[in-house]
Amino acid sequence: MLDVSLYDIPLTTLDGRATSLREHAGRALLIVNVASRCGSTPQYAGLERLQEKYGDRGLTVVGFPCNQFGGQEPGTAEEIRTFCSATYGVTFPMMAKTEVNGEGRDPLFAELTRVADADGEAGDVRWNFEKWVVGPDGTPVARFRTATEPESPEVVAAVEGALPGSV
């Protein structure tokens, strides 16, 4: 069980606006820690296709740039926005650069890292492009590690099962 509602954790958008996941209450979320210079960066394309395919049905993909893994997200907010838009046509919300592990871990990831993956393992984020599916009520329902592609059958099934009206 989570200590706090994910909806109540303060966040900052990539453009510096204060927000929270409450803006997306009632929608399924696919939360992903992302990076622009990672071998897994092409996953942005699959994330955007999921947003396009399921957005009208109640899915919001939310990206959290992170520079904690090999320094693979060194850019400024503007550089990240430009890269994501120009290279992958990203339309989903992007948050400010976020620490997902360690002493400076964002409170959102303090909660998300308590969620176990398919092997029953919770704990620290291991690399860029880990994914969490969150139901419309703000409860995490699945966690996927980096190697699991966004459009894999497992992620798609979790997303479809979390869409409003499906749970």
Backbone hydrogen bonds, N-H to C=O, Kabsch-Sander energy under -0.5 kcal/mol:
donor,donor_aa,acceptor,acceptor_aa,energy
6,L,138,G,-0.5
8,D,5,S,-1.6
9,I,6,L,-1.0
11,L,19,T,-3.0
13,T,17,R,-2.9
14,L,94,M,-2.5
16,G,13,T,-2.2
19,T,11,L,-2.7
21,L,6,L,-0.6
22,R,7,Y,-0.9
23,E,20,S,-1.5
24,H,21,L,-2.5
25,A,22,R,-1.9
26,G,136,P,-2.2
27,R,24,H,-1.9
28,A,58,G,-2.7
29,L,134,V,-2.7
30,L,60,T,-2.0
31,I,29,L,-0.5
31,I,132,W,-2.7
32,V,62,V,-2.4
33,N,130,E,-1.4
34,V,32,V,-0.6
34,V,64,F,-1.4
37,R,72,Q,-2.4
41,T,38,C,-1.8
43,Q,40,S,-2.7
44,Y,41,T,-2.5
45,A,42,P,-1.4
46,G,42,P,-0.7
47,L,43,Q,-2.5
48,E,44,Y,-2.6
49,R,45,A,-2.1
50,L,46,G,-2.2
51,Q,47,L,-2.3
52,E,48,E,-2.5
53,K,49,R,-2.7
54,Y,50,L,-2.9
55,G,51,Q,-1.8
57,R,54,Y,-1.0
58,G,55,G,-1.4
59,L,54,Y,-1.6
60,T,28,A,-2.3
62,V,30,L,-2.6
63,G,93,P,-2.5
64,F,32,V,-2.7
66,C,34,V,-2.3
70,G,68,Q,-0.7
71,G,67,N,-0.5
72,Q,69,F,-1.1
80,I,76,T,-2.6
81,R,77,A,-2.7
82,T,78,E,-2.6
83,F,79,E,-2.5
84,C,80,I,-2.7
85,S,81,R,-2.4
86,A,82,T,-2.9
87,T,83,F,-2.6
88,Y,83,F,-0.6
88,Y,84,C,-1.4
89,G,85,S,-1.2
90,V,84,C,-2.0
95,M,63,G,-3.1
96,A,12,T,-3.3
98,T,65,P,-3.4
100,V,98,T,-0.5
105,R,102,G,-1.9
106,D,99,E,-3.1
109,F,106,D,-0.6
110,A,106,D,-1.7
111,E,107,P,-1.5
112,L,108,L,-2.6
113,T,109,F,-2.3
114,R,111,E,-1.5
115,V,112,L,-1.9
117,D,121,E,-1.9
118,A,143,R,-0.5
120,G,117,D,-2.1
122,A,120,G,-0.6
123,G,113,T,-3.5
129,F,33,N,-4.0
130,E,127,W,-0.5
131,K,144,F,-2.9
132,W,31,I,-2.4
133,V,142,A,-2.2
134,V,29,L,-2.6
134,V,132,W,-0.5
135,G,139,T,-3.1
138,G,135,G,-2.4
141,V,133,V,-3.3
142,A,133,V,-1.4
144,F,131,K,-3.1
148,T,145,R,-1.7
149,E,147,A,-0.8
152,S,149,E,-1.9
156,V,152,S,-2.6
157,A,153,P,-2.4
158,A,154,E,-2.1
159,V,155,V,-2.9
160,E,156,V,-3.1
161,G,157,A,-2.2
162,A,158,A,-1.2
162,A,159,V,-0.7
163,L,159,V,-1.1
166,S,163,L,-2.7
167,V,163,L,-0.6
